[in-house]
């Protein structure tokens, strides 16, 4: 209820800025690799999924890390003006609170991967699937988009192997300044 005015404002801003629905729904890999629908505010043009093949050459992980297992495209031309703002402050993630209530996600944990990314998780990093994915987690406070796929998987593995309530609380607290720094998310 407290977030209702902010959520309504975001919906209106998205709808005024570009045509299409305000929510974006995508299938992701969750706990035990079970698929679930993740909810986000739409930050890209409505047909962004159909345009993915046209922008894959902009994937920073493929260019900088020579690793195309993770898809991050800074300055993605599919992102709307409102989408830039929502991503910068992670406001596009707010609908994932519904995923938490449904039991698909938790507040803290490894970020849920897109299915095309999840198929690349191998070996000890597979342990990430032992817990529910989180709205925030080690990636968000320790490097966000600057991390390589291998570094992200190491952070996830270490999180799962050492997770505890105080660690989760620490990650929640550390997420707040990371959001307010406005570090751009892809």
C-alpha positions in Angstrom: 0.0 0.0 0.0 2.9 2.4 0.8 4.4 1.9 -2.6 1.0 2.3 -4.5 1.4 6.0 -5.4 5.0 5.4 -6.7 3.9 2.3 -8.7 1.0 4.2 -10.2 3.3 7.1 -11.2 5.7 4.7 -12.8 2.9 3.0 -14.8 1.7 6.4 -16.1 5.2 7.5 -17.0 5.9 4.2 -19.0 2.5 4.5 -20.8 3.1 8.2 -21.7 6.7 7.6 -22.9 6.0 4.6 -25.2 3.3 2.3 -26.5 2.7 -1.0 -24.9 2.1 -2.6 -21.6 3.6 -1.1 -18.4 4.7 -4.6 -17.2 7.2 -6.9 -18.8 6.9 -10.6 -18.1 9.7 -13.0 -18.9 10.4 -16.7 -18.0 13.5 -17.1 -15.9 15.2 -20.0 -14.1 14.6 -20.2 -10.4 15.2 -22.5 -7.5 16.0 -26.0 -8.7 16.1 -24.5 -12.2 12.3 -24.4 -12.1 11.0 -21.9 -14.6 8.8 -19.0 -13.4 7.5 -15.7 -14.7 9.4 -12.7 -13.5 7.6 -9.3 -13.4 9.4 -6.0 -14.1 8.3 -2.6 -15.3 8.9 -2.4 -19.0 12.0 -0.3 -19.8 12.3 -1.1 -23.5 10.2 -0.7 -26.5 7.3 -3.1 -26.6 8.9 -5.3 -29.3 12.3 -5.5 -27.7 12.5 -9.3 -27.6 12.0 -9.4 -31.4 14.8 -6.9 -31.9 17.4 -8.7 -29.7 19.2 -10.3 -32.6 19.8 -6.8 -34.1 21.6 -5.6 -31.0 23.5 -8.7 -29.8 26.7 -7.3 -31.4 26.6 -4.6 -28.6 26.9 -7.2 -25.8 29.6 -5.8 -23.5 30.4 -9.2 -22.2 31.2 -10.6 -25.6 33.2 -7.5 -26.6 35.1 -6.8 -23.3 35.3 -10.3 -21.7 35.1 -12.4 -24.9 32.3 -14.2 -23.2 28.8 -14.2 -24.7 27.2 -16.3 -21.9 25.8 -13.1 -20.3 23.8 -10.5 -22.2 24.4 -6.9 -21.1 24.0 -4.1 -23.6 24.9 -0.6 -22.2 23.2 2.2 -24.1 20.8 -0.4 -25.6 18.9 1.5 -28.3 15.7 -0.4 -27.3 15.6 1.2 -23.9 13.1 4.1 -23.6 13.7 7.5 -21.9 11.7 6.5 -18.9 13.4 3.1 -18.9 16.9 4.7 -18.5 15.7 6.3 -15.3 13.9 3.2 -14.0 17.0 1.1 -14.6 19.4 3.6 -13.1 17.6 3.5 -9.8 16.4 -0.2 -10.1 12.7 0.9 -10.0 12.0 -1.5 -12.8 12.5 -4.3 -10.2 9.7 -3.3 -7.9 7.1 -5.6 -9.4 9.3 -8.5 -8.4 7.9 -8.0 -4.9 4.9 -10.0 -6.4 7.4 -12.8 -7.2 8.5 -12.7 -3.6 4.9 -13.0 -2.3 4.2 -15.8 -4.7 7.3 -17.7 -3.5 9.2 -17.7 -6.7 11.8 -15.3 -5.4 13.2 -14.0 -2.1 14.4 -10.5 -1.3 18.1 -11.6 -1.3 19.7 -14.3 -3.4 21.4 -14.9 -6.8 19.7 -12.9 -9.5 17.4 -15.1 -11.7 19.1 -15.7 -15.1 17.4 -15.6 -18.5 17.0 -19.1 -19.8 19.7 -18.6 -22.5 22.1 -17.5 -19.7 21.2 -20.3 -17.3 22.1 -23.0 -19.8 25.7 -21.8 -19.5 26.0 -22.3 -15.7 28.2 -25.3 -15.1 30.1 -27.1 -12.4 30.2 -25.7 -8.8 28.2 -22.6 -9.9 25.2 -24.9 -10.4 24.7 -24.7 -6.6 23.1 -21.3 -7.2 20.0 -23.2 -8.2 19.7 -24.6 -4.6 18.1 -21.3 -3.4 15.4 -19.0 -4.5 16.7 -16.2 -6.7 16.6 -12.7 -5.1 15.6 -9.2 -6.0 19.0 -8.2 -4.8 22.1 -10.1 -4.1 25.9 -10.1 -4.3 26.1 -8.9 -7.9 24.1 -5.7 -7.2 26.4 -4.6 -4.4 29.8 -5.9 -5.7 30.0 -4.7 -9.2 26.6 -5.0 -11.0 27.4 -4.9 -14.7 31.2 -4.6 -14.4 31.5 -8.2 -13.4 32.2 -11.1 -15.9 30.0 -14.1 -16.1 32.6 -16.2 -14.2 32.8 -13.5 -11.4 29.1 -13.5 -11.1 28.9 -17.3 -10.8 31.7 -17.2 -8.2 29.8 -14.6 -6.1 26.6 -16.7 -6.4 28.4 -19.9 -5.4 30.0 -18.2 -2.4 26.7 -16.6 -1.4 24.9 -20.0 -1.4 27.7 -21.7 0.5 27.9 -19.0 3.2 24.4 -17.6 3.3 23.0 -16.6 6.7 20.5 -14.1 8.0 23.1 -11.5 8.9 24.7 -11.8 5.5 21.3 -11.3 3.8 20.6 -8.3 6.0 24.0 -6.8 5.1 23.3 -7.3 1.4 19.9 -5.5 1.8 21.5 -2.6 3.6 24.3 -2.4 1.0 21.8 -2.4 -1.8 20.3 1.0 -0.8 23.5 3.0 -1.4 24.1 1.0 -4.6 20.7 2.1 -5.9 21.1 5.7 -4.9 24.5 5.9 -6.5 22.4 5.5 -9.7 24.8 3.0 -11.1 23.4 2.2 -14.5 22.0 -1.3 -15.0 21.8 -2.9 -18.4 
